[in-house]
Amino acid sequence: MLQNLRTSTWFLSGTLLGLSLAIGHSVYALKDDQQIPFEDLQAFTDVFSRVKSDYVEGVDDKKLIEDAIRGMLNGLDPHSSFLNTSEFSDLKIGTTGQFGGLGIEVGMENGFVKVISPIDDTPAARAGIKASDLIIKLDEKSVKGMTLNEAVKIMRGKPNTPIDLTIVREGETKPLVISITREIIRVKSVKNRMLEPGFGYVRITNFQSRTTTDLLKAVSDLQKEERLKGLVLDLRNNPGGVLNGAVGVSDAFISDGLIVYTEGRIDDSSHRYQATPGDSLNGAPLVVLVNGGSASASEIVAGALQDHKRGIIMGTKSFGKGSVQTIQELRNGSAVKLTTARYFTPNGRSIQAKGIEPDIKLSTLRLSENDEKARETYSESDLEGRLSNPNGETETGKDDKKDDEALAKSDFQLYEALNLLKGLHILKQIDNS
């Protein structure tokens, strides 16, 4: 989910549409001079009246109106929605990186809840929830007919309380039931480590208001450990987040030019974001990992780096969410999340429903036993009764070989990204010689 933010805070506007009632006229006037036929609005009030008078049970007026608003927004696109005061409060809490629940980013597809991606180090990730899983039941309740907000509300709850998710997964012949215990979810958006001396790794799990600051610190910490010869930026299963975070992360590696631009119907939704001088890697090679769980803000970063030829994109095609949602607070403390713009990469590409195509396509693989045997290599030092080295030197790199094999088994894409970085570093040295 990509949110339009102002100075990394929620953008709050006034009224929803500025609707004014023209009493006694045949139309209602809207903010942008569009008009709604009186007969259409009269049909709404007629239905409202009939529900109030004829429905088998009494219905609260506030609930009817909220449900009508939800239906209007849900009919626009999968990302526009209505947030009552409680849901709006939960959303604002979520942007701080701490909330209660399972730890998954979700959307709607064909009336079911679709997992965009599990968040690292959360109950959902540990339970084995995967991107593209379809959640069809929450405990014994079918999600068919629920709004996305209703489903999310059920999945969130008090820590240490269990919930059963019934999911449909591609490749499985029958639905899976996965039990998860809720926790307080504290999301650290940036993680880093050194893969090998000189070759660093940074993973961004989602884009928060502090992500750019945390990224720069992570790169600085790696540089202090050893001058970086290259970096892997891992955006796999990153569902997105705040627009400013994506711009800031892109700017950390791009020294000049356009990063991203947005276009909408109103002037306030159209912006161009430019890079500022400086490259946190000082030109060192960069490989970016993406997959089908990389969405929205992640795709802005991948698209900018790809268009500027600043990094090589590796993995599988990204999710393809190329729209911006603005959170607009209403007078009663509720809010609407409204899609207000599309975003475009520096070269003018829209990735909406298309995604970022990697420069190097690489699926997630698990090495079979035969593959592992084929990878085994032997040298003179492995032979029994070999002659010793006259200088007293022994073979180095044995532990490195084991580390390489362990990485290849646990994360083949990352292993190949590291190999690519090494090759790029060698080419850079040749160019500079």
C-alpha positions in Angstrom: 0.0 0.0 0.0 1.4 3.4 -1.1 0.3 6.3 1.0 0.5 9.9 0.0 2.1 11.7 2.9 3.1 15.3 3.7 6.3 15.6 5.6 6.0 11.9 6.6 2.7 12.5 8.4 -0.8 11.5 7.4 -2.3 14.0 5.0 -5.5 15.1 6.5 -8.0 17.1 4.4 -11.4 18.5 5.3 -14.6 17.3 3.8 -14.9 14.4 1.5 -16.3 15.9 -1.7 -17.7 19.2 -0.8 -21.2 18.1 -1.7 -23.8 20.9 -1.5 -27.5 20.3 -1.5 -29.4 22.4 -4.0 -32.9 22.4 -2.4 -35.7 22.5 -4.9 -33.5 21.8 -7.9 -33.3 18.8 -10.1 -29.6 18.1 -9.5 -27.0 18.1 -6.7 -23.9 20.2 -7.4 -20.5 18.7 -6.8 -17.1 20.3 -6.1 -15.9 20.0 -9.7 -19.1 21.2 -11.4 -20.2 17.6 -12.1 -23.9 16.9 -11.3 -25.8 14.0 -10.0 -29.4 13.5 -11.2 -31.9 14.1 -8.4 -33.6 10.8 -9.3 -30.4 8.8 -8.4 -30.1 10.4 -5.0 -33.8 9.9 -4.5 -33.4 6.2 -5.2 -30.8 6.0 -2.4 -33.1 7.7 0.1 -36.0 5.4 -1.0 -33.9 2.3 -0.3 -32.7 3.7 3.0 -36.3 4.4 4.0 -37.5 0.9 3.0 -34.7 -0.8 5.0 -35.6 1.3 8.0 -39.2 0.5 7.8 -39.4 -3.0 6.3 -36.2 -4.9 7.2 -36.9 -7.9 9.5 -34.7 -6.3 12.2 -34.0 -2.8 13.3 -30.9 -1.4 11.8 -28.8 1.5 13.2 -28.8 4.6 11.0 -25.0 5.1 11.4 -24.3 1.5 10.3 -26.5 1.9 7.2 -24.7 5.1 6.2 -21.2 3.7 6.8 -22.1 0.5 4.9 -23.3 2.6 2.0 -20.1 4.6 2.0 -18.1 1.4 2.1 -19.9 0.0 -0.9 -19.3 3.2 -2.8 -15.6 3.2 -2.2 -15.1 -0.6 -2.5 -16.6 -0.3 -5.9 -13.9 2.0 -7.2 -10.8 -0.2 -6.9 -9.2 -2.7 -4.5 -7.4 0.0 -2.5 -10.0 2.7 -1.8 -11.9 2.2 1.4 -13.8 3.8 4.3 -12.3 3.8 7.7 -14.5 4.4 10.8 -12.9 6.1 13.8 -11.6 2.9 15.2 -10.1 1.7 11.9 -8.6 5.1 11.2 -6.9 5.0 14.6 -5.6 1.5 13.9 -4.2 2.7 10.6 -2.3 5.6 12.2 -0.9 3.3 14.8 0.2 0.9 12.1 2.4 3.6 10.4 4.5 3.8 13.6 5.7 0.3 13.0 3.9 -1.3 15.9 0.4 -2.9 16.0 -1.4 -6.0 17.3 -2.1 -8.9 15.0 -0.6 -11.5 12.7 1.8 -9.6 10.6 0.5 -9.8 7.0 -0.3 -7.3 4.3 -3.5 -8.2 2.5 -5.9 -7.1 -0.2 -9.1 -8.4 -1.8 -9.5 -10.7 -4.8 -12.7 -12.1 -6.0 -14.3 -11.6 -2.6 -11.5 -13.3 -0.7 -8.6 -11.9 1.3 -5.4 -12.2 -0.7 -2.0 -12.2 1.1 0.3 -9.6 -0.6 3.1 -10.6 1.7 3.9 -11.7 5.2 6.0 -9.4 7.3 9.4 -10.7 8.4 9.7 -12.1 12.0 6.0 -12.1 12.6 3.5 -14.9 13.6 2.3 -15.1 10.0 5.8 -15.5 8.6 6.8 -18.1 11.1 3.6 -20.0 10.5 4.4 -20.3 6.8 1.9 -17.9 5.3 3.0 -17.0 1.7 2.4 -14.2 -0.8 -0.6 -15.0 -3.0 -2.3 -17.2 -0.5 -6.1 -16.7 -0.5 -7.7 -16.6 2.9 -11.2 -18.0 2.7 -12.1 -18.5 6.4 -11.1 -16.8 9.6 -11.8 -19.3 12.4 -15.2 -20.6 11.3 -16.3 -17.4 9.5 -16.2 -17.2 5.7 -14.6 -14.0 4.4 -16.9 -14.0 1.4 -19.1 -10.9 1.8 -16.7 -9.3 4.3 -15.0 -6.0 3.5 -11.2 -5.9 3.7 -11.4 -3.8 6.9 -13.8 -6.2 8.5 -11.4 -9.1 7.8 -8.4 -7.2 9.1 -10.3 -6.3 12.2 -10.9 -10.0 12.9 -7.3 -10.9 12.3 -6.1 -8.2 14.7 -6.8 -8.7 18.3 -5.4 -9.2 21.8 -1.9 -10.7 22.0 -1.6 -14.4 22.8 -5.0 -15.2 21.3 -5.2 -17.8 18.6 -6.9 -17.7 15.2 -7.3 -20.3 12.5 -6.8 -19.2 8.9 -8.1 -21.4 6.1 -6.2 -20.7 2.9 -6.1 -21.8 -0.7 -2.6 -22.0 -2.0 -1.5 -22.6 -5.6 -0.2 -26.1 -6.1 -2.2 -27.5 -3.1 -5.1 -29.8 -3.8 -7.1 -28.8 -0.8 -7.4 -25.8 1.6 -4.8 -25.5 4.4 -5.8 -24.6 8.0 -3.0 -22.7 9.7 -3.2 -21.8 13.4 -1.5 -18.5 14.4 -1.2 -16.8 17.8 -1.5 -13.1 17.7 1.3 -10.9 18.9 2.3 -7.3 19.3 3.8 -6.7 15.9 6.9 -4.5 16.0 8.2 -4.0 12.5 11.8 -3.0 12.0 11.8 -1.8 8.4 15.5 -2.1 7.7 17.9 -4.9 8.4 21.5 -5.3 7.4 24.5 -7.6 7.5 27.7 -8.4 5.7 27.4 -11.3 3.3 31.1 -11.5 2.7 33.9 -9.1 3.4 33.1 -6.0 1.3 29.7 -7.3 0.1 26.8 -6.0 2.1 23.1 -6.9 2.4 20.2 -4.6 3.3 16.6 -5.7 3.5 13.7 -3.3 3.7 10.5 -5.0 4.9 8.2 -2.0 4.4 8.4 1.7 3.9 7.8 3.8 7.1 8.5 7.4 7.9 12.0 6.5 9.2 13.0 4.1 6.6 15.3 6.5 4.7 17.1 7.4 7.9 17.4 3.8 8.9 18.7 2.8 5.5 21.4 5.4 5.5 22.5 4.3 9.0 22.6 0.6 7.8 24.8 1.4 4.9 27.0 3.6 7.1 27.4 0.8 9.6 28.4 -1.6 6.8 30.9 0.9 5.5 32.5 1.2 8.9 32.9 -2.6 9.1 34.6 -2.7 5.7 34.5 -0.5 2.6 31.6 -1.8 0.4 32.5 -3.3 -2.9 28.8 -3.9 -3.6 25.3 -4.1 -2.0 22.3 -6.4 -2.3 19.1 -4.4 -1.6 16.3 -6.9 -0.8 12.8 -5.7 -1.5 11.2 -9.2 -1.8 7.8 -9.4 -0.1 7.9 -5.7 0.7 4.3 -4.5 0.3 5.1 -0.8 0.2 4.3 2.0 2.5 4.8 5.7 2.5 5.7 7.5 -0.7 8.4 9.7 0.9 10.2 6.6 2.1 10.4 5.2 -1.4 11.7 8.5 -2.7 14.3 8.8 0.0 15.6 5.3 -0.5 15.9 5.8 -4.2 17.7 9.2 -3.6 20.2 7.4 -1.4 21.6 5.7 -4.5 20.7 8.2 -7.4 22.7 11.4 -7.6 20.5 13.4 -10.0 17.4 13.3 -12.2 13.8 12.3 -11.7 12.9 9.5 -9.2 9.2 9.3 -9.7 6.2 11.4 -10.7 2.5 11.2 -9.9 -0.5 12.3 -12.0 -4.0 12.7 -10.8 -7.1 14.7 -11.5 -6.4 17.5 -9.1 -3.2 19.6 -9.0 -2.5 18.6 -5.4 -2.1 14.9 -6.5 0.5 15.6 -9.3 4.1 15.8 -8.1 7.6 15.3 -9.5 10.3 14.0 -7.1 14.0 14.8 -8.0 17.1 13.2 -6.7 19.7 15.2 -4.7 23.5 15.0 -5.1 25.3 12.1 -3.4 25.4 8.3 -3.6 25.6 6.5 -0.3 27.6 3.7 -2.0 29.9 6.0 -3.9 29.1 4.2 -7.1 29.6 0.6 -5.8 27.5 -2.0 -7.7 23.9 -2.5 -6.5 21.7 -5.6 -7.1 18.0 -5.3 -6.2 15.9 -8.4 -5.4 12.2 -8.3 -6.1 9.3 -10.8 -6.4 5.6 -11.0 -6.7 5.2 -9.7 -3.1 7.2 -6.5 -3.9 4.5 -3.8 -4.4 3.9 -0.1 -4.6 6.7 1.8 -2.9 9.0 -1.2 -3.5 8.3 -0.9 -7.2 9.0 2.9 -7.2 12.5 2.1 -5.9 13.1 -0.8 -8.3 11.7 1.3 -11.3 13.8 4.3 -10.5 17.0 2.3 -10.1 16.3 0.4 -13.2 15.6 3.4 -15.3 18.7 5.2 -14.1 20.7 2.0 -14.7 21.9 2.4 -11.1 21.1 -1.1 -10.1 20.4 -4.5 -11.6 16.9 -5.9 -10.8 16.9 -9.6 -10.1 14.2 -12.1 -9.2 10.6 -12.4 -10.4 8.1 -9.8 -11.7 6.8 -7.5 -9.0 3.1 -7.1 -7.9 2.1 -4.2 -10.2 0.5 -1.7 -7.9 1.0 1.7 -9.5 -1.4 3.9 -7.6 -1.2 6.3 -4.7 -3.8 6.4 -1.9 -4.5 9.6 0.1 -5.9 9.4 3.6 -8.6 12.1 4.0 -10.0 12.6 7.5 -13.7 13.5 7.7 -15.4 15.8 10.2 -16.6 13.0 12.5 -13.1 11.5 12.9 -13.6 8.8 10.3 -11.6 8.8 7.1 -11.5 7.7 3.5 -8.6 6.1 1.8 -9.0 7.2 -1.7 -6.9 6.4 -4.8 -5.9 9.9 -6.0 -3.1 9.4 -8.5 -1.0 7.0 -10.6 2.8 7.0 -10.3 5.3 6.7 -13.1 8.9 5.7 -13.3 11.5 8.3 -14.5 11.1 7.0 -18.1 7.4 7.4 -17.9 6.5 3.8 -17.3 3.2 2.9 -15.5 3.5 -0.4 -13.7 -0.2 -0.5 -12.8 -1.3 -4.2 -13.2 2.0 -4.8 -15.1 4.8 -4.8 -12.5 8.5 -4.4 -12.8 10.2 -7.0 -15.1 13.6 -8.0 -13.6 16.7 -7.4 -15.7 17.7 -11.0 -14.7 14.8 -13.3 -14.1 15.5 -15.8 -11.3 12.9 -18.0 -9.6 13.2 -19.3 -6.1 14.8 -22.7 -6.2 15.7 -25.3 -3.7 18.7 -27.4 -4.5 18.0 -31.1 -4.7 20.4 -33.7 -3.3 21.7 -34.3 -6.8 22.3 -30.6 -7.3 24.2 -30.5 -4.0 26.4 -33.4 -5.1 27.1 -31.7 -8.4 28.2 -28.6 -6.6 30.8 -30.5 -4.6 34.4 -29.8 -5.7 37.6 -31.5 -4.7 41.2 -30.3 -4.8 44.7 -31.6 -4.0 44.1 -30.7 -0.3 41.2 -33.2 -0.1 43.4 -36.2 -1.0 44.8 -38.5 1.6 48.6 -38.7 1.8 49.0 -35.4 -0.1 52.3 -33.6 0.1 52.4 -30.7 2.5 53.0 -27.1 1.3 56.8 -26.3 1.8 56.0 -22.8 2.9 53.7 -24.1 5.7 50.6 -22.6 3.9 47.3 -24.4 3.9 44.3 -24.0 1.7 42.0 -21.1 2.6 38.4 -20.7 1.7 37.1 -24.0 3.0 34.8 -22.3 5.4 33.8 -19.9 2.6 32.7 -22.8 0.5 30.5 -24.1 3.3 29.1 -20.7 3.8 28.3 -20.4 0.0 26.6 -23.8 0.0 24.5 -22.8 3.1 23.4 -19.6 1.5 22.6 -21.3 -1.8 20.4 -23.8 0.1 18.6 -21.3 2.2 18.2 -18.5 -0.3 19.2 -19.2 -3.9 18.2 -15.8 -5.2 20.4 -14.0 -2.7 23.3 -16.4 -3.5 23.1 -15.6 -7.2 22.8 -11.8 -6.3 26.0 -12.1 -4.4 27.7 -13.9 -7.3 26.5 -11.1 -9.6 27.9 -8.4 -7.3 31.3 -10.1 -7.3 31.3 -10.1 -11.1 30.2 -6.4 -11.3 33.0 -5.5 -8.8 35.6 -7.2 -11.0 34.3 -5.4 -14.1 34.3 -2.1 -12.3 38.0 -2.7 -11.4 38.8 -3.5 -15.0 37.1 -0.3 -16.2 39.0 1.8 -13.7 42.4 0.2 -14.5 
